[in-house]
Amino acid sequence: MSTTGPRRLGPGWVLWLCCLLPGEGPAVQPNVLFLAVDDMKDWVNCLGGYEGTVHTPNIDRLAARGMLFTNAHCASPKCAPSRAAIMTGLRPSTSGLYDNGHWWLPNLPEVRTIPAHFRTHGYRVAGAGKIFHHTAGNNPPSQWDDYLPLRFRDDPWFRGVKPNYPWSVSGPNPPGFPFSRVQGLGHENDWGSLGMPEADYDDTRTADYAVRFLGQSHQQPFFLACGLFRPHLPWYVPQAYFDRYSLASIVLPRVKPDDLDDLPAGGRALAMARRGDLEAIKRAGRHKEAVRAYLASITYADAQLGRVLDALDARPDVKNTVIVLWSDHGWHLGEKGHWHKSTLWEEATRVPLVMVAPGFRAGTCSRPVSLVDLFPTLNALCGLPAIDAHDGESLLPLLRNPEQAWDRPALIEYKRGNAAVRSERHRYIRYRDGGEELYDLEVDPYEWTNLASSPAHADIKATLAEALPQSWAKNRPTKAAYHFDPQTFTWTHKESGRITRGK
């Protein structure tokens, strides 16, 4: 069995010990297991977002031993800006990183990320899979002591995508493509089993790395990140996970035919974006098959999480380990006539979030929280110095008492000027052109009735609007503004000649 050696106590440690309440906190600086899944909405058993049966026994057992936040929301409903916000503690309106077309490091070279902060303060920092955005240039080697990347180069079929960049390696489509039997969806939107051993799938390899790491002894406290790609498209998982769901058992999302009639132009535009994929799936009569594939991908991801949790539970220091599980955003499967993410409604913003912390009781918290709160919370739990520039707040008060008064709503931003504010009961949306939506989720959980023009709700709308950004940072330069060398991990700004190094 693995053992751990003496811990080097980082700066802020003594202050942290003094600030803990009696009976709270570990005797030595805790490890951190940082678990991420991709595009996983609230369709996990412990959250009840799916109206049928979803098999997530490992997420459920983790939720039972920690704090399950039932009203947790992403900072942005798209991969790169969401993950940049989590890893830097800065909202898009602060960082200027609004979409997938931005590299974070050359635009924010002075900003310290979660792994870099832990590494600076005495932790061994390692990871695998998708933590930062997965495309080339988003996961600089300088952030980690060790990292197993997503396997684009030696497993080009794992996502079924063509090259995103000239230096990316890809190959022909696998035999049998498209496995979904839906023509015209493209490489990224396929689903099915690739007919290869489960050990060869990318998320299995990511979990393998985490299991190996947890089986080793470490002389420092460790920060281990394990980022699973599922249930992100394409939904390629072993056939056994499809077999867990009979087609007859699949429950399609509820849809209201005139749902978009009371939306402003900004809301209708988001709902209609990439609608062609949904229409192609429906024309092929494969809507239930698609939902089944999403559920199978959730259960496959859950199984890999279970392997990592088992490896952690075998360690003697398991009770001195902070565990965080999060998803970067949700996903639409036809709700509001939309397929994919990139909206400001509940389907795209509500995510699983579980935190297990030494000395804190298990429970359930319905207060609205944001994933941008993770960085300051981890600092507080591990005795690391707080970073004043952070937009989030520590969730330590809610870990102590999930019923505590909490007047801070969750703020979600998508592209410059569009934002949603989620309180415990309501969601308010304002688009850059001034269009508004307001929903009372207690009586309207599917967000079918826009109350923004209701005089009876004017005060609620005004209160929620106070949480909107007071200013919006300019869009940062996109990838087109740089020359990127993937071998040396350097960016050269084409106009200024400024060089940023990521090694």
C-alpha positions in Angstrom: 0.0 0.0 0.0 1.2 3.5 -0.8 2.4 5.8 2.0 2.9 9.5 2.4 5.9 11.3 3.8 6.2 14.5 5.8 4.3 17.5 4.4 5.9 20.8 3.6 3.6 23.5 4.9 3.0 26.3 2.4 2.6 30.0 3.1 -0.7 30.9 4.7 -0.8 27.6 6.6 -0.5 29.0 10.1 -3.2 31.6 9.3 -5.4 28.9 7.9 -5.1 26.8 11.1 -6.0 29.7 13.2 -9.1 30.5 11.2 -10.6 27.1 11.2 -13.6 26.5 13.5 -13.1 24.1 16.4 -13.4 20.5 15.1 -12.9 21.5 11.4 -10.1 20.8 9.1 -7.4 18.2 8.8 -4.3 17.9 11.0 -2.0 18.3 8.0 -2.3 20.1 4.7 -4.8 18.2 2.6 -4.4 16.6 -0.8 -6.8 17.7 -3.6 -8.5 15.4 -6.1 -9.9 17.7 -8.8 -12.4 15.7 -11.0 -13.9 17.2 -14.1 -16.5 16.0 -16.6 -17.5 17.7 -19.9 -20.9 18.8 -21.0 -22.6 16.9 -18.2 -25.9 18.6 -17.4 -28.0 17.8 -14.3 -28.8 14.4 -15.6 -27.2 12.6 -12.7 -29.3 10.5 -10.3 -28.6 12.6 -7.2 -29.8 15.8 -9.0 -32.9 14.3 -10.7 -32.5 16.3 -13.9 -33.5 13.4 -16.1 -37.1 12.2 -15.9 -36.1 8.6 -16.5 -33.5 6.4 -14.9 -29.8 7.4 -15.2 -27.1 5.2 -13.8 -24.6 7.3 -11.9 -23.7 5.2 -8.8 -20.3 6.7 -8.3 -21.3 10.3 -8.5 -24.1 9.4 -6.2 -21.8 7.9 -3.6 -19.5 10.9 -3.8 -22.4 13.2 -3.3 -23.4 11.2 -0.2 -20.1 11.7 1.4 -19.7 15.4 0.7 -21.7 18.6 -0.1 -23.9 18.3 -3.1 -24.7 21.8 -4.5 -28.0 21.4 -6.3 -28.1 25.0 -7.7 -24.5 25.2 -9.1 -23.9 27.0 -12.4 -21.1 27.4 -14.9 -19.4 30.8 -15.5 -20.1 30.5 -19.2 -21.9 27.8 -21.2 -19.0 26.9 -23.5 -15.9 24.9 -22.9 -13.0 27.3 -23.2 -14.4 30.4 -21.4 -16.0 28.2 -18.7 -12.7 26.4 -18.0 -10.7 29.6 -18.2 -13.0 31.1 -15.6 -12.7 28.1 -13.3 -8.9 27.8 -13.6 -8.2 31.6 -13.2 -11.0 32.6 -10.9 -12.0 35.4 -13.3 -15.3 35.7 -15.1 -15.3 36.3 -18.9 -16.4 39.9 -18.3 -13.1 40.4 -16.4 -10.7 38.4 -18.5 -12.1 39.1 -22.0 -12.1 35.4 -22.8 -15.6 35.0 -24.2 -15.4 32.1 -26.6 -13.4 29.0 -27.8 -11.3 31.1 -30.2 -9.1 32.6 -27.4 -5.9 31.2 -26.0 -5.8 32.2 -22.3 -2.0 32.3 -21.6 -0.8 34.8 -24.2 -3.7 37.0 -23.3 -3.3 36.7 -19.5 0.4 36.0 -19.0 0.4 37.4 -15.4 -2.6 35.5 -14.2 -2.0 32.6 -11.8 -4.1 29.5 -12.4 -5.2 26.8 -9.8 -2.4 24.3 -10.7 0.3 27.0 -10.8 -0.9 28.4 -7.4 -0.8 25.0 -5.8 2.6 24.3 -7.4 4.0 27.5 -6.1 2.9 26.7 -2.5 4.5 23.3 -2.1 2.1 20.9 -3.9 3.0 18.2 -6.4 0.7 19.1 -9.3 -0.3 16.5 -11.9 -3.1 15.7 -14.2 -4.6 14.0 -17.2 -7.4 14.6 -19.7 -9.3 17.7 -20.2 -9.0 20.4 -17.5 -8.2 23.4 -19.5 -9.8 23.5 -22.9 -8.5 20.5 -24.9 -7.4 22.2 -28.2 -3.8 22.7 -28.9 -2.2 25.5 -26.8 -4.6 25.6 -23.9 -2.7 23.4 -21.5 0.8 24.9 -21.1 3.4 22.5 -19.6 4.5 25.3 -17.2 1.3 24.7 -15.2 2.1 21.1 -14.1 4.8 18.9 -12.7 3.4 16.1 -14.8 0.5 15.7 -17.2 -1.0 13.1 -19.5 -2.6 14.9 -22.4 -5.6 13.9 -24.4 -4.4 11.5 -27.0 -4.9 13.3 -30.2 -1.6 12.1 -31.7 -1.7 8.4 -31.2 -5.5 7.9 -31.0 -6.9 10.2 -33.7 -10.3 8.5 -33.8 -11.2 9.0 -30.2 -13.3 12.1 -31.0 -13.7 11.4 -34.7 -12.5 15.0 -35.6 -10.5 16.3 -38.4 -7.4 18.5 -37.7 -8.1 21.8 -35.9 -4.6 23.0 -36.7 -1.9 22.2 -39.3 0.2 20.3 -36.7 -2.7 18.1 -35.4 -2.6 14.5 -36.4 -5.8 12.8 -37.6 -6.8 10.0 -39.9 -9.6 8.6 -41.9 -13.0 8.0 -40.4 -13.3 4.7 -38.6 -15.0 1.9 -40.5 -18.7 2.1 -40.1 -18.8 5.9 -39.7 -21.3 7.5 -39.1 -22.1 5.1 -36.2 -25.2 7.2 -35.4 -26.6 6.4 -38.9 -27.5 10.1 -39.2 -26.0 11.6 -42.4 -24.7 15.2 -42.4 -23.9 15.6 -38.6 -20.2 15.8 -39.2 -17.3 14.2 -37.3 -17.8 15.7 -33.9 -21.5 14.9 -33.6 -21.5 11.2 -34.1 -22.3 8.5 -31.5 -21.8 4.8 -31.1 -19.3 2.1 -30.0 -16.0 2.0 -31.8 -15.8 -1.7 -31.3 -12.5 -1.6 -29.4 -11.6 -2.6 -25.9 -12.7 -0.3 -23.1 -9.0 0.0 -22.1 -8.3 1.9 -25.3 -10.9 4.6 -24.9 -9.4 8.0 -24.0 -11.3 8.5 -20.7 -10.2 5.1 -19.6 -6.6 6.1 -20.2 -7.1 9.3 -18.3 -8.6 7.4 -15.3 -5.7 4.9 -15.6 -3.2 7.8 -15.1 -5.1 9.0 -12.0 -5.3 5.5 -10.6 -1.5 5.0 -11.1 -0.8 8.4 -9.4 -2.9 7.6 -6.4 -1.2 4.2 -6.1 2.2 6.0 -5.5 3.7 7.5 -2.5 4.2 11.3 -2.5 6.5 13.4 -0.2 4.4 16.5 -0.8 0.7 17.1 -0.6 -0.6 16.6 -4.1 -3.1 18.3 -6.4 -4.3 15.7 -8.9 -6.6 16.8 -11.8 -8.6 14.1 -13.7 -10.5 15.5 -16.6 -12.9 13.2 -18.4 -14.1 14.1 -21.9 -17.5 12.4 -21.7 -20.3 13.1 -22.1 -18.9 15.6 -24.7 -19.6 14.7 -28.3 -18.9 12.5 -30.1 -20.6 10.0 -27.8 -18.2 7.2 -28.4 -18.3 4.7 -25.5 -18.1 0.9 -25.2 -21.3 -1.0 -26.1 -21.8 -2.2 -22.6 -22.9 1.4 -21.6 -25.4 1.6 -24.4 -26.8 -1.7 -23.2 -27.6 -0.2 -19.8 -30.4 1.8 -21.5 -33.1 0.1 -23.5 -34.6 2.3 -26.2 -38.0 1.8 -24.8 -36.9 3.3 -21.5 -35.6 6.6 -23.0 -37.6 9.7 -21.9 -37.3 12.6 -24.4 -37.0 16.2 -23.0 -40.3 18.1 -22.7 -40.8 20.6 -25.4 -43.5 23.3 -25.7 -44.3 24.0 -29.4 -44.6 27.8 -28.9 -41.8 28.1 -26.3 -39.9 30.7 -28.3 -42.8 33.0 -28.9 -42.3 35.1 -25.8 -38.5 35.4 -26.2 -36.5 38.5 -27.3 -34.4 38.3 -30.4 -31.3 37.4 -28.5 -32.9 34.4 -26.9 -34.4 33.1 -30.2 -31.0 33.5 -31.8 -29.3 31.3 -29.2 -32.1 28.7 -29.4 -31.8 28.5 -33.2 -28.0 28.3 -33.4 -26.9 24.9 -34.8 -30.5 23.7 -34.9 -29.6 21.9 -38.1 -28.1 19.0 -36.0 -31.3 18.5 -34.1 -33.4 18.7 -37.3 -31.1 16.1 -39.0 -31.5 13.8 -36.0 -35.2 14.1 -36.0 -35.5 13.6 -39.7 -33.6 10.4 -39.3 -35.9 9.3 -36.5 -33.0 9.0 -34.1 -33.8 11.4 -31.3 -34.2 8.6 -28.7 -31.0 7.0 -29.9 -29.2 10.3 -29.4 -30.5 10.7 -25.9 -29.6 7.1 -25.2 -26.0 7.8 -26.4 -25.8 10.9 -24.1 -26.9 8.8 -21.1 -24.5 6.0 -22.0 -21.7 8.5 -22.1 -22.7 9.8 -18.6 -22.6 6.3 -17.3 -19.2 5.5 -18.9 -17.8 8.7 -17.3 -19.3 7.7 -14.0 -17.6 4.3 -14.2 -14.2 6.0 -14.7 -14.8 8.3 -11.8 -15.6 5.2 -9.7 -12.2 3.7 -10.5 -10.4 6.9 -9.4 -12.5 7.1 -6.2 -11.7 3.5 -5.4 -8.0 4.2 -5.8 -8.2 7.2 -3.5 -10.1 5.2 -0.9 -7.2 2.7 -0.9 -4.9 5.4 0.3 -4.2 5.9 4.0 -4.6 9.6 3.7 -8.0 9.4 2.0 -9.6 11.3 4.9 -7.2 14.1 4.4 -8.1 14.7 0.8 -10.3 17.4 -0.6 -12.4 16.1 -3.5 -14.1 18.3 -6.0 -16.3 17.1 -8.9 -17.6 19.6 -11.5 -18.9 19.8 -15.0 -17.9 22.8 -17.2 -21.6 23.4 -18.4 -24.8 21.7 -19.3 -26.3 20.6 -22.6 -29.6 20.9 -24.6 -31.0 17.7 -26.1 -34.0 19.5 -27.8 -35.2 21.7 -25.0 -36.3 25.1 -26.5 -35.6 23.6 -29.9 -31.9 23.6 -29.3 -29.1 21.1 -29.6 -25.7 21.7 -28.0 -24.8 24.2 -25.2 -24.2 28.0 -25.6 -27.4 29.3 -24.1 -28.2 31.1 -20.9 -31.0 28.8 -19.8 -31.0 26.2 -17.0 -30.3 23.3 -19.4 -26.9 24.8 -20.4 -25.8 26.3 -17.1 -26.9 24.0 -14.2 -24.1 21.4 -13.5 -23.2 18.8 -11.0 -20.9 20.1 -8.2 -19.8 18.0 -5.2 -17.2 19.0 -2.6 -15.8 16.7 0.0 -13.6 18.4 2.6 -11.9 17.0 5.7 -13.7 18.1 8.9 -16.9 19.1 7.1 -20.2 17.2 7.2 -22.0 15.8 4.2 -25.2 17.5 3.1 -27.2 19.2 0.3 -27.1 22.9 -0.5 -29.6 24.7 -2.6 -28.0 28.1 -2.5 -26.9 29.4 -6.0 -23.2 29.1 -6.5 -20.8 29.5 -9.4 -17.9 27.4 -10.6 -15.8 30.6 -10.4 -16.1 30.1 -6.7 -13.9 26.9 -6.8 -10.5 28.6 -6.8 -11.1 30.7 -3.7 -12.8 27.8 -2.0 -9.8 25.5 -2.6 -7.5 28.2 -1.3 -9.5 28.5 1.9 -9.6 24.7 2.4 -5.9 24.2 1.8 -4.5 27.2 3.5 -3.2 28.9 0.4 -3.1 32.7 0.1 -6.3 34.2 -1.3 -6.0 36.1 -4.6 -7.6 39.6 -4.3 -8.4 39.8 -8.0 -10.7 36.8 -8.0 -14.4 37.3 -8.9 -15.6 34.3 -6.9 -16.0 33.8 -3.2 -15.1 31.0 -0.9 -17.9 28.5 -0.3 -16.6 27.6 3.1 -19.6 29.2 4.9 -22.0 26.9 2.9 -19.8 23.9 3.6 -20.2 24.7 7.3 -23.9 25.4 7.1 -25.7 24.8 3.8 -28.8 26.6 5.1 -26.9 29.8 5.8 -28.3 33.0 4.4 -26.7 33.6 1.0 -27.8 36.7 -1.0 -25.2 36.2 -3.8 -26.8 34.8 -7.0 -24.8 32.9 -9.6 -23.8 34.9 -12.6 -23.4 33.3 -16.1 -22.0 35.1 -19.1 -22.0 34.1 -22.7 -20.2 36.2 -25.3 -19.7 39.9 -24.6 -22.8 41.6 -23.2 -25.1 38.6 -22.5 -25.6 37.4 -19.0 -28.0 35.4 -16.8 -28.5 35.8 -13.0 -29.6 32.7 -11.1 -31.0 33.1 -7.6 -32.5 30.3 -5.5 -35.8 30.7 -7.3 -35.5 32.9 -10.4 -33.4 33.3 -13.5 -33.0 36.7 -15.1 -31.4 37.1 -18.5 -30.3 40.3 -20.3 -28.9 40.3 -23.8 -26.5 42.8 -25.2 -29.3 44.5 -27.2 -31.4 45.0 -24.0 -33.8 42.0 -24.5 -34.8 40.4 -21.2 -36.2 37.1 -19.8 -37.3 36.3 -16.3 -38.4 32.9 -15.0 -39.8 31.6 -11.7 -38.3 28.1 -11.6 -40.4 27.1 -8.6 -43.6 27.1 -10.6 -42.0 27.0 -14.1 -39.1 24.6 -14.0 -38.8 24.3 -17.8 -38.6 28.1 -18.2 -41.6 28.2 -20.6 -43.1 31.5 -19.4 -41.1 34.7 -19.7 -42.1 37.1 -16.9 -39.8 40.0 -17.9 -42.7 42.3 -18.9 -44.8 41.4 -15.9 -45.4 44.5 -13.6 -45.8 42.1 -10.7 -42.3 40.9 -11.1 -40.6 44.2 -11.7 -39.0 44.4 -8.3 -37.6 40.9 -8.6 -36.1 41.7 -12.0 -34.6 44.9 -10.7 -33.0 43.1 -7.7 -31.5 40.4 -9.9 -30.2 43.0 -12.4 -28.0 44.5 -9.7 -25.8 41.4 -10.1 -25.1 42.0 -13.8 -21.5 43.0 -14.7 -21.0 46.7 -14.3 -18.5 46.6 -17.2 -17.4 44.2 -19.9 -13.7 43.7 -20.8 -12.9 44.0 -24.5 -12.6 40.8 -26.4 -9.1 39.5 -26.2 -7.2 38.9 -29.4 -8.2 35.6 -31.0 -5.9 32.8 -32.1 -5.5 34.5 -35.5 -3.5 37.2 -33.8 -0.7 34.8 -32.9 1.9 32.5 -34.3 1.9 29.4 -32.0 4.8 26.9 -32.0 3.5 23.7 -30.4 7.0 22.2 -30.0 8.4 25.1 -27.9 5.0 26.2 -26.6 5.5 29.8 -27.5 3.2 32.4 -28.9 4.4 35.4 -31.0 2.0 38.2 -31.4 1.9 39.0 -35.1 1.8 42.7 -34.8 3.8 43.5 -31.7 6.2 40.6 -31.8 5.6 40.0 -28.1 6.6 36.4 -27.1 4.8 34.4 -24.5 6.3 31.1 -23.3 4.3 28.2 -21.9 7.1 25.9 -20.9 
